[in-house]
Amino acid sequence: MRQGTDDLPGFCTAINCIDGRIQIPVISYLKKRFDVEYVDMVTEAGPAAALCDSTDGAAAQSICEHVTLSIEHHGSRGLAVIAHHDCARNPVGADTQQEMLRGARSFLRERFPELPVVALWVDEQWQVTEID
């Protein structure tokens, strides 16, 4: 249940890597994508890998707890999970990372059915693309 959010500007939530190079492009994209003023950031190194890999349950639980806070206290209207080129924690190719993103998005859609959930890829030019 949202607490006192009726007078807040719009929020969405990003589950993003800790890599500072992708923060601004992701925020800019999501503000337009969800028509919001603010983006709550839940950061984890290589979050798509953490969410699609059942062996990293503690990271997934922590991420979900933070998303729940964003929903309950800021009335988040949308959720994104992000992966990017040159990730230090998840140094695999784009195709593999995008498959992980799809798995993470499926997990999040099941966990947070009340929100639209998108998967974003940030390429080597720091351009953000929503993947299918």
Protein Blocks (a to p, Z undefined) as FASTA:
>chain_A
ZZhklmpccdddddddfblklmmmmmmmmmmmnopabdcddddehkllmmmmmklmmlmm
mmmmmmmmmmmmnopabdcddddehiaklmccfklmmmmmmmmmmmmmmmmmmbccdddd
ddfkopacddZZ
